[in-house]
């Protein structure tokens, strides 16, 4: 059998590939965090219609991930493969491949879910800022009339 850590890492990398790979998931998390921070700071805004479309896309992704969350969470536990030493070793190896490091399936899956929550919050903030700036402009310039 190959070195446990090497094989676990290889399996974790291939499962992380389902979500575009660890680097892409990390980049998505970083970008979502920056968007949220910028939205909170008022550095960008989006009108409600556009923001609603963006949020709907995020919600669809969240719904799809929520559909499999129960099955994915079962991967946190080592599978019951038997009581002998080899079965226990294989079960532990499988569990480590699922949760072992940042490339493993569960951490990548959870980071993806967190990124989507941050994006959703960023869009909410951006809509608020657009509405506030629109209201401020209306107060300053007055309502446009025909």
N, C-alpha and C positions, 0 to 999 in steps of 0.2 A: 504494500500500500504506500502511496506517496506521502510525503511530509504533510501532516494534518493542516498546518497553517497555510501552506502553499495551495493545497487543494481547496480548502475553505475559501481562501482569497479568490481563487479562480472561479469558483461557483458563485461567490458573492458578486464578483465583477460581472458575470454573465447575467445574473438576476437583476443587478442594478441597471444593466443595459435595457431592461424592459422600460425603464423610465428615462432613457436617454443617457444613462451613465452617471456616475457620481459627480464628475465635473460639471455636467450640464445641470444636474439637480442643484448643486451648490451655487452655480451661477444664477439659476432661477430664484433661489432663496435670497441671495444677495440683492438681485435686482428688485425683487418684491419688497424687501426691506427698505431699499433706497426709495422706491416709489412711494411707499407708505410714509417714510420720514419727510420726503419732499412735499407730499400732499398735506401732511400735518403742518408743515412750515408755510403752507400757502404758495409754494413754488410752482404749482400747476393746478389747473382746474379743468373740468369737463362738464359739458351740459348734461342735463338729466337724461335725455334720450340716448345719447352716446354712452354715458355711464351705465345706463340700464342694460344696453346691449352687451357691454363689456362684462358687467356683473353676471348676466345670464350665461355667458360662455364659461365663466369661472364656476358658476353654480352647476352647470352641466358636468364639468370635470369633477367637481366635488361629489355630485350624486353618483357618478360612475365609480369613484373610489370608495364611497360609502357602501355601495352594493357588495363590494368584496372585502370590506374591512373585517367582518366577522371571520371569514375564512383565512384572511391573512394573519389575524391575531393568533390563530391556532398554531402558527409557525413559531411562536415564541417558546413553545414547549417542545422538549425533545420527544420524538415519536416513540411509541411503545413498540419496540421491535423484538423484545425478548429479554430474558434475564442473564444470559451468558455474557461473558466479558466482551466478545466481539460485537454482539448486538448493542450492548451499552456504549461501546466505543463509537459505533456507527451512528447511534442516536445522538450522542454528544457532538459528533462531527457535523451532523446535519443541523443541529441547533446553533452551533457556532457559525455555520455558514449563513444562517438566517439573521443572526443578531450581532455577529462578531465585531464588525467595524463599520466605518462609514460607507463602505462599498456593499455591505450586506443588504438584502432585500428590505427588511423591516425599517432600518434607519433611513434608507432612501425613500421608501413609501411614506414614512411619517414626515420627513422633510418636505416632500412634495405636497402633502396635505397642509402643512404649516404655511408653505409658500402661497397656496391658494387662499388661505384665510387672510394672509397679509395683503394679497392683491385685492380681495373683496373689500377689506377695510380701506385700502388706498383709494379705490373707486368711490366709496362712500364719502371719504374726506374731500376728494376732488370735486364731487357733485356739490357738497356743502359750500366749498370755496367759490364755485361758479355761481351758485345761487346768491351768495353773499356779495360777490362782486357785481352781479347783475342788479341786485337791489341797491347797492351803493351808487352805481351809475345812474339808475333811474332817479334816485334822490338828488343826485348832483345835477343831472341834465334835465330832469323832469321827464314825464312820459312822452313818447313820440305820438303825435296825432296826425291824422290825414289832413 
